[in-house]
């Protein structure tokens, strides 16, 4: 099993460009999440999907959109990138919403917006 | 929403010493408290977790304690080794209907000197 796989690993964008970060998990998890990690600020939740067909805003959703394509895949889109979105992005999945269970993380995407 | 505070932000110890990291949370409905370790350039990985129905959990050199009344929990690492050097994050799940959502602390950079 690959676990949680993110693409790409690195990306440089110009201000105003758009891009989609892809995430897929093969653990049959119901819930998936997108976090961003900035120095000294821990991991902050951008959006999450409790189950296939549902998405909800997290702590820092502005400037982002998400799509839960099916149970395996959860993508994050930046429509018009800004330098403030320079960060490391992590996708994660867990077994079920409603239970306290381990979140498994992808390897991260390091995004730089210039 | 949930707020998690983590202290200290940096911790430096000699090999063989103990290390303690403390977190407080705000949502009294939270019932799941994981700890993640993140090595440089890697993804966060779960090292230990505790649920609200227990006060302490131990796994070899690592232990976590939980005080629900005071809303704080702590990570204890004994007999530290250089390979314990990493960033450690505490987290708490959101209460109510969003149990799967995790709110993370700001992280503690642990350095173990040989």
Interface residues (C-beta under 8 A of the other chain):
Chain A: X31 X33 X35 X40 X41 X42 X43 X44 X45 X48 X50 X56 X58 X59 X90 X94 X96 X97 X98 X99 X100 X101 X102 X103 X105 X106 X107 X108
Chain B: X1 X4 X6 X9 X31 X32 X34 X42 X43 X44 X45 X46 X49 X51 X89 X93 X97 X98 X99 X100 X101 X102 X103 X104 X105 X106 X107
